[in-house]
Amino acid sequence: MHLRAPSSDPTRTSSASTLRRSPRAATALAAAATLVALSACSAPAAEPAAEATDASTPHGYVEGASEGSEPQLRLATVDPEGRVDLLDLLDGESEGVAEIDPADSLSTDGRFVFATRASGTVDVVDTGVWTVDHGDHSHYYLAEPRTVGTVEASTPDAGEARVASGADLTAVQFPATGERVVLDTEALGAGEIDERARWDDAPHDGVVVPLGESLIVSTPGDTGDEGAAAVRVVDLDGRPVDGAETACVDAAGTITTRVGVVVGCADGALLATADDAGAVSFDRIAYPETVTPADRAVAFDGRRGRPTVAAVAGDRGVWLLDTRERTWSLVETPDPLIRVAAVDDAEGHVVGLDAAGRVVVLTADDGVLATTAALLPETAADEAALAGVTLTVDASRAYLNAPLEGAVFEIDYADEARVSRTFEHVGAPALLAETGR
């Protein structure tokens, strides 16, 4: 993989200084791991694990990891053959870190990537970079990436899994069979698959998402259809918690924000929050108007941890859900969007992708601010390739994989959607996830 200068990119819409291809560092990730920096809260840098004692362990210490002064951002890509590469966004260098079976989808919790398949298996890869948010400050960690292991469904007809992670638990659900598997997230960091629980529920197209040591799960109705009728809180054995259940017809889409856990419903969204004792309560955030099924928010995305998230609003534009204010906003766009993510910065940027393969930048107040040329026209015309396209945002850039063009684009959304870097891949970047956030 290498960088292509924006000035040589036919899709570029504004000028920039030329970026030249640099020789690949022999071990970029290992070199970065030798850097020891002050933590975000001015604590001493992490000492080697062998020298740490109860008396000398510095604040924020994590065994086997070094700590940096800024997020150690990486892009994980998976090619059609299953090669997993990590691209270091600080220096632009890339290395292969794993070989897995070809995957159908890729998701992340900011550290681990979960490669799922229609065969009912999930591979877990630790990308070795993550952020721990302590509210008033954060810690940024770097360790060696590694393959953790595989989660398999109990039956061959389970289909593709959905994965949702929390600080304590990681939930894997197989909607086609109703099987649910709960993993210990801390054990994943130690390189182990530790199943805390596994149980069967009624098959339906619903959600399972951790909140602390509890799980928020959807339940089907009594009519025998495939949709959900309600959500409830359950313990690790799948047993309902008394009094913690509420209606949520056709539950679809979840995301965790700084405020709580969001679950999309036919009439809006539920926001689940937990008090200091772990008791979960639900707030219903109804749509501000009547919304047809085609215009519902069914998948949410945004900058990790921020309170405002975005969802495609059918052909109308973008839904913005502010979980702190418990409000929805509809931002209409001239052309329908197929991917959206809320940056939730001071300007309120939202980044989207339209059906022609163009990146669109907008805000709730001003509408569309900038649109690129078509960055992935071949991929946009291929339904199978387009299914693997991910648009992800962080504090200053957006990233977009173009499988058939063999590239990943870095977009400066605050600078008129300028293509700031183009990373060319030897193999197709069929799937993408950003980690280290």
Secondary structure, DSSP 8 states (H G I E B T S, - for coil): -EEE-GGG-TT--S-----------TTHHHHHHT-----TTS------GGG--TTT--TT--TT-EEESS---EEEEE-TT-EEEEEETTT--EEEEEE----SEEEESSSEEEEE-TTSEEEEEE-SEEEEE-SS-EEEEE---EEEEEEE-SSTT----EEEE-SSEEEEEETTTTEEEEEEHHHHHTT---EEEEEE----B--EEEETTEEEEEEE-TT--SBEEEEEEE-TTS-EEEEEEEE-TT---EEEBSS-EEEEETTEEEEEEE-TT--EEEEEEE-SS---GGGS----BBSTB-SEEEEEETTTEEEEEETTTTEEEEEE-SS-EEEEEE--STT--EEEEETTS-EEEEETTTEEEEE---S-HHHHT-HHHHTT--EEE-SS-EEEEETTTTEEEEEETTTTTEEEEEEE-SS---EEEEE--
